[in-house]
Amino acid sequence: VSLEMGDVPLVSVMPENLQVSAEKSSRGHLITHLQELLEHWVLWSAVKSRWVIVGLFVLVLLLSIFFASRLHPASRAPVLFRPDTNIQVLLDLKYNLSAEGISCITCSGLFQEKPHSLQNNIRTSLEKKKRGSGSPWGSKGSMSDTGQQELQGTVYISKSRSKGRAAIYRFSLNASVPAPWQLVAPGDGEVPSFQVYRVPFGNFTRKLTACVSTVGLLKQMSPRKWMMTTLSCDTKKGWKFDFSFYVASKEQQRTRKLYFAQSHKPPYQGRVCLAPPGCLLSSSPDGPTKGILYVPSEKAPKAKLSATSGFNPCMNTGCGKPAVRPLVDTGAMVFVVFGIRGVNRTRGLDNHVLGDMGSVIYDDSFDLFKEIGNLCRLCKAIASNSELVKPGGAQCLPSGYSISSFLQMLHPECKNIPEPNLLPGQLSHGAVGVKDGKVQWISMAFESTTYKGKSSFQTYADYLKWETFLQQQLQLFPEGSALRHGFQTCEHWKQIFMEIIGNALYGLVLSLVICVAAVAVFTTHILLLLPVLLSILGVVCLVVTIMYWSGWEMGAVEAISLSILVGSSVDYCVHLVEGYLLAGENLPLHQAQDPAACRQWRTLEAVRSVGVAMVSSALTTVIATVPLFFCIIAPFAKFGKIVALNTGVSILYTLTVSTALLSVMGPGTFTRSRTSCLKAVLGVLLAALLGLCVCLALLKSGFQIPLPNGTAL
């Protein structure tokens, strides 16, 4: 019908090929390509190479478990900021402050238990001159030039050469050159002579020995040969001592650099030269007969060295005996308290930000003068424990109550109570509480060997040592003694993250148990639960293994992140299983005849339905954590890396391991129903009841089950 006659079309039908092209153009190209890529990937992992992937997964899982078990607890305090920031450098200096790094202008830098006066050990100038305890070469005002010349000497070098034989070099402190020796001419790296010190002087303390031998030489050509060594002459090989001198092992003011070596070929002679090409007689590394030496030279340019370069105040034992190390607060201060039973917080008010600190409950049976003997005995016992207390770290009495004859008359045990090594003006940390004219409590302070840079695990181990030792000592007191109620406390104990880490590890186990129970209820089939459980286990072990390979340690941030790994790892697996269940509702009839083909078809349909959503979610999570990588606060940066790493590994395992496991062991024709859901709930409740019965049986048998707070059931 012609349209010119006024007729209109009732139905407009486009060509078939045009309709298909319009449908394709309406869909997003990126999503289309991504879905096609996922289909090809899953077709390879779930159908063609499923057994290969399962085998690789088992191998990787076993290796991951092995390496994850080697991840040891943290060995230092948590890093709060990026290592290259100034604030973290200051915190590291604070944490690493120890007795070995103390600077004191009135005492020696060396540690010794008993004090000694340094003034009584000052050596005379003659003795210093004999020992060579002057200042380095080129320093001003320390020793006259005449005195230095008396300590110096010159080593002269001559050689003897014959046709067809290597040159033999002679070292001597005498300038005369007998036949057949000839004086070495300067040039080609040859050194005619060089200055040395006869005795140790300043930093010229490296001793070289010139050894002489006649083994393996023709007497008419060169009757003897020489070589230099930092050790003694080897008489078994025919070497005998000739003379020795002293040089510097590092660059000093007004020095020049020389090389010495011994030939590795007969007749094994030695040589000294200006540059390595002349002394490459052996390819072996530096040793006793080969190396570098620095000799004094007034013609050498003045080197730009630090003022303290090579400085050693106690070289050649010339500084005398050191004084005692003063006591400073470099370690955790532990207080042993008596006379206090606890704190009453029952009347705490919640209408204030800080809240009520409570009231102290005193021990009315505590009598200081009655228990003074036991207190002195306990003070000596704790102070003598070098594993817990630093030498001189016992501060049993407060300032103003120092050891006196009056205190020693109170009880024989109070004689020879250890006194602390306090600096002038430093007060003792010991304290006494007086109320209404009566001593209510006493606190003895001890500077422990626990320095504040230790990790939480190590600090917790020290806490247990203190607690165990104190309880052993308190049990020695008679029954009814008020000292049995004593306890130890420390401000540093509050900074222990062991409880946080313990809670996190318990949280990891608890979250895994809850995850298994939830997935069992949602999937309602054991063969759908098993792939999810194996995937989660593989993800967690691989992430912990990567932490181990990266050099990380199990600190507070890592332990807290572990409990999050399970929850973030289960998402993608459960989505894939849910897609697997939904695909079973539309299972073609021809696929139901073959269980293997049915499992593979359902796995492919699950990826087609939820694969793009899972990958998009994973990419979004990883991109969102990238800004955390550059945070100055280290826990945030590390947490972001862990989340990104876990997300990447989780989506990789879901698209490979989970799909392969589903195509291998997934139920082919199973569909979710009310009956299967009820069975899953009953199975979970039965497993929980069985676990409770096992715990009760262990408790009745005397087995202690540890809790996150450190106690046991």
C-alpha positions, 0 to 999 in steps of 0.5 A, a space after each residue: 500500500 502506498 503511503 501517498 494514499 493516506 495510509 499509515 503503518 500499523 507496525 514498524 519492524 526493523 531489520 534483524 541485523 540492525 536490531 542486534 547491532 543496536 542492542 550491542 551498541 546500547 550495552 557498555 563496551 567496558 562491561 561487555 569486554 570484562 564479562 567476555 574476559 571473565 567467561 573465557 577465564 572461568 571456562 579455562 579454570 573451571 572446565 579445562 584446567 580445574 585439576 591443575 588449579 586444584 593441585 597448585 592450590 594444595 601446594 600453595 596452601 601447604 607452603 603458605 602454612 609453613 611460612 605463615 607459621 614462621 611469622 614471629 611476634 614483634 621485636 620492638 615497639 609499634 612504629 606510629 609514624 613513617 620511619 623517615 619523619 622527624 617525629 618517628 626518629 625522635 621516638 626511636 631515640 627515646 625507645 632506644 635510650 639505654 645505659 650504653 648510650 648515656 653521656 656523662 661529663 663527670 664519669 667515664 663512658 665505660 661501665 663498671 660496678 664499683 666507682 673509681 676516681 679518675 683523678 688518681 689514675 692520671 699518667 705522667 707526661 713521660 709515661 704518656 710519651 712512652 705509651 704514645 698517647 699523644 694526639 693524632 698527626 697534625 694536631 696543635 699544641 699536644 707535643 713538640 716537633 722534636 718529641 714527634 721526631 723521636 717517635 718516628 722512623 723511616 722504612 727504606 726500600 731497596 730491590 734486587 733484580 736478575 734476568 728471568 726472575 722477579 724483583 726482590 724487595 728489601 725493607 730496612 730502618 737503615 738508610 745504607 744499601 749493601 750489594 747486590 741491593 739497589 735503592 728504589 727509584 721513584 716512579 712506576 708506583 715504586 716507593 723509596 721510603 716512608 715514615 712510620 712510628 716506632 711506638 703507638 702514637 695517637 691513631 697510629 696503632 696498627 702494628 706491621 711486622 717486617 719478616 725476613 727469610 732465605 727459603 727459596 732464594 739463590 744466595 748469590 743473587 739475593 740472599 734474603 727476602 722480606 714481606 710485611 704482615 699484621 700478624 707474627 712471623 710464621 717460623 714454620 715457613 722460614 720467616 723470622 722477625 726483623 723489625 716492626 712499626 706502627 701505621 694508621 688503618 684510616 685516613 688521618 691529618 697529614 697522611 698518605 695512602 700506601 698499599 702492601 701485598 705479598 706475591 702468591 708465586 715463588 719466592 713469595 716476596 712482599 712489596 709496598 707501592 703507591 697504587 693498586 696496579 703495582 701491588 696486584 700480586 694476588 687476587 685474594 681479599 685484604 688480609 694479614 699480608 695484603 691491604 692498605 696503610 696510612 703513613 705520616 707525611 708532612 707534604 700530604 694535603 690536610 684532609 677534611 676530617 671530623 674533629 672527633 674522627 678516630 677519637 678514642 679517650 681510652 686508647 692504650 689503657 691510658 684513661 684509667 679505671 672508669 667511674 660507676 654508671 649513674 642511675 637514670 630512668 632508661 628502663 621501666 620503673 616497677 613499684 612493689 606496693 604494700 598496705 593497699 588492698 585495691 580501689 573502690 569504684 562502686 560509686 563511680 559517676 558517669 556524668 563526667 568526661 573523666 569520671 570518678 577515679 574511686 577511693 583507695 582501700 587500705 590494708 588496716 593490718 599493715 604495720 610498717 615497723 612490725 614488717 620492717 624486717 621482711 621488707 628489708 629482706 624482700 628489698 635485698 631479694 629483688 635487688 639481687 635479681 639481675 635478670 629483673 633489676 639493673 645494678 644500682 636500680 633498687 630504690 627501697 626508701 624515699 628521699 630523706 629516709 636514706 640508709 642510716 644507723 637508726 634504720 639499721 638498728 630497727 632490724 638486722 635484715 636492714 643492714 647493708 640495704 642496697 643504695 641506688 646510684 642517683 645523680 646529684 639532685 635526683 630523688 628516689 622513686 620510693 614513696 611512703 603514704 602517711 595518714 593521721 600520723 600513721 604509715 598507711 602504705 609503702 612503695 619500693 621502686 626498682 628500675 627494671 631491665 625492661 627498656 621502653 623500646 621493647 615490643 609488646 610480646 617481650 614486655 609481656 614476658 618481662 611482666 610475667 617474670 616480675 609477677 612470678 618472682 614476686 609471688 614466690 617471694 610473698 609466699 615465703 612470708 608467714 601466714 597472716 602477714 599483711 605483706 602477702 597482699 602486696 602487688 607490683 605495678 608499672 606505668 609501662 605495663 599499661 602500654 602492653 598491646 598483648 591483650 589487644 593482640 590476644 583479643 585479635 587472635 581470638 577474634 580471628 578464630 571466632 570470626 572464622 567459626 561464625 563465618 563457617 556457621 553462617 555460610 553453612 546456614 546460607 548455602 545449606 550444603 556441605 559441598 558448598 561450604 567446603 569450597 568457601 572454607 578452603 578459599 578463606 583458609 588459602 587467602 588468610 595463609 597467603 596474606 600472612 605469608 606475604 607479610 612474612 616475605 615483606 619482613 613484617 612482624 606480628 604486631 598490634 596492627 597485623 593482629 587486628 587486621 587478621 580478624 578483618 581478613 576473614 570477613 573481607 575474604 568470605 564476601 566474594 566466595 559467598 557471592 559466587 556460591 549464591 550465583 551457583 545456587 541461583 543457576 540451579 533453578 534454571 538448569 537445562 534438562 539436557 545438562 541434568 543427565 551429566 553431573 560433571 557437565 552440570 557443575 561446570 555449567 552452573 559455575 559458568 552461569 554464576 560467574 556470568 551473573 555476579 562476576 562483573 559485580 565482584 571484580 568491580 567491587 574489588 577494584 573499588 576497594 583497592 583504589 579506595 585504599 591507595 590514599 592510605 599508602 601515603 599516610 604519615 601515621 604508620 598504622 593507617 598506611 599498613 592497614 591500607 596495604 593489608 586491606 588492598 592485599 587481602 582484597 586482591 588475593 581474595 578476588 584472585 582465589 575466588 575466580 580461580 580456586 573457588 570456581 575450580 572447586 565448585 566444578 570439581 565437588 559442587 552438588 550438580 542438581 542440588 537446589 535450596 529448600 526449607 528442608 535443607 535450610 532446617 537441616 543446616 541450622 540443626 547441624 550448626 547447633 549440634 556442632 556448637 553443642 558438641 564443642 561445648 561438651 568438649 570444653 566441659 570435658 577438658 575443664 573437668 580433666 583439669 585442662 586450663 582454657 586460655 582466655 583473651 584477657 590472659 586468664 584461664 577458665 
